Amino acid sequence: MYSFPNLTGDQLPDGPNKPEETKPTVDQTIQAIQQLGAVNVPSVQESNIHCITIIGQIEGHMILPPQNKTTKYEHIIPQLVAAEQNSKIEGLLIILNTVGGDVEAGLAIAEMISTMSKPKVTLVLGGGHSIGVPIAVSGDVSFIAETATMTIHPIRMNGLVIGVPQSFEYLDKMQERVTRFVIAHSQITEETFKGLMFKTGELARDIGTTVIGGDAVSNGLIDKVGGIGDALAQLRILIKNNKEEPV
């Protein structure tokens, strides 16, 4: 019988001697069900778009309890740096479903995204609350799902607070940092944003406003209402335009 000494399994011709495709073992199947809730997960082909998810609570300098679902900023920032340097990645999709979290960590992520040279699109699914708002507006184009919500409220401080004027000045400066970033990277005016932030009576035991889908767009906070298909289509347009621009 004729042999194929230098051919791999993928190169062998069809026939009775062609090796069978490797099937997942029982342990691999059980592991897939435990981790992903499904036996088969669609494989992702090599893409020129890198997706980053920001979910749960944004963890900053303090480690949160283990039962909290968190996004660690020390995990996100290296991804952004790597994506900026990788020539195969031509665009970035940032998906948010976050309750907020550490102010400085959230601002650091937002600043990193906004200063990247590659096209980037953000998409709010579920919620983009609190410090998630600056991240949501940090892309070139921002989307929000029709049923997604965003909570805008003043900065809050937990733990020991010293009752001196310097404490209130510090909070005011932190708030001004967030406000300036959001206004600079969206179409919302300072008056409208502060009006939503300091509104009373809408949030129980707090001041602020929750905007839903189209309301975020009508206020100028988010660019468009849409989902994953819309966000990817917009990102591909930005990538195409970026290639056509002269260097």
Secondary structure as the mmCIF struct_conf table of DSSP 4:
data_model
#
loop_
_struct_conf.conf_type_id
_struct_conf.id
_struct_conf.beg_label_comp_id
_struct_conf.beg_label_asym_id
_struct_conf.beg_label_seq_id
_struct_conf.end_label_comp_id
_struct_conf.end_label_asym_id
_struct_conf.end_label_seq_id
TURN_TY1_P TURN_TY1_P1 PRO A 5 ASN A 6
TURN_TY1_P TURN_TY1_P2 GLY A 9 GLN A 11
BEND BEND1 LEU A 12 LEU A 12
HELX_LH_PP_P HELX_LH_PP_P1 PRO A 13 PRO A 13
BEND BEND2 ASP A 14 GLY A 15
TURN_TY1_P TURN_TY1_P3 PRO A 16 ASN A 17
BEND BEND3 LYS A 18 LYS A 18
HELX_LH_PP_P HELX_LH_PP_P2 PRO A 19 THR A 25
HELX_RH_AL_P HELX_RH_AL_P1 VAL A 26 LEU A 36
BEND BEND4 GLY A 37 VAL A 39
HELX_LH_PP_P HELX_LH_PP_P3 PRO A 42 GLU A 46
BEND BEND5 ASN A 48 ASN A 48
STRN STRN1 ILE A 49 GLU A 59
BEND BEND6 HIS A 61 MET A 62
HELX_LH_PP_P HELX_LH_PP_P4 ILE A 63 PRO A 65
TURN_TY1_P TURN_TY1_P4 PRO A 66 GLN A 67
BEND BEND7 ASN A 68 ASN A 68
STRN STRN2 THR A 70 LYS A 72
HELX_RH_AL_P HELX_RH_AL_P2 TYR A 73 GLN A 85
TURN_TY1_P TURN_TY1_P5 SER A 87 LYS A 88
STRN STRN3 GLY A 91 GLY A 101
HELX_RH_AL_P HELX_RH_AL_P3 VAL A 103 SER A 114
TURN_TY1_P TURN_TY1_P6 THR A 115 THR A 115
BEND BEND8 SER A 117 LYS A 118
STRN STRN4 LYS A 120 GLY A 128
TURN_TY1_P TURN_TY1_P7 SER A 130 ILE A 131
HELX_RH_AL_P HELX_RH_AL_P4 GLY A 132 ALA A 136
TURN_TY1_P TURN_TY1_P8 VAL A 137 VAL A 137
BEND BEND9 SER A 138 ASP A 140
STRN STRN5 VAL A 141 ILE A 144
TURN_TY1_P TURN_TY1_P9 GLU A 146 THR A 147
STRN STRN6 THR A 149 ILE A 152
BEND BEND10 GLY A 159 GLY A 159
BEND BEND11 VAL A 164 VAL A 164
HELX_RH_AL_P HELX_RH_AL_P5 PRO A 165 ALA A 184
TURN_TY1_P TURN_TY1_P10 HIS A 185 HIS A 185
BEND BEND12 SER A 186 GLN A 187
HELX_RH_AL_P HELX_RH_AL_P6 GLU A 190 MET A 197
TURN_TY1_P TURN_TY1_P11 PHE A 198 PHE A 198
BEND BEND13 GLY A 201 LEU A 203
TURN_TY1_P TURN_TY1_P12 ALA A 204 ARG A 205
BEND BEND14 ASP A 206 ASP A 206
STRN STRN7 THR A 209 ILE A 212
TURN_TY1_P TURN_TY1_P13 GLY A 213 GLY A 213
HELX_RH_AL_P HELX_RH_AL_P7 GLY A 214 SER A 218
TURN_TY1_P TURN_TY1_P14 ASN A 219 GLY A 220
BEND BEND15 LEU A 221 ASP A 223
STRN STRN8 LYS A 224 VAL A 225
HELX_RH_AL_P HELX_RH_AL_P8 ILE A 228 GLU A 244
BEND BEND16 GLU A 245 GLU A 245
#
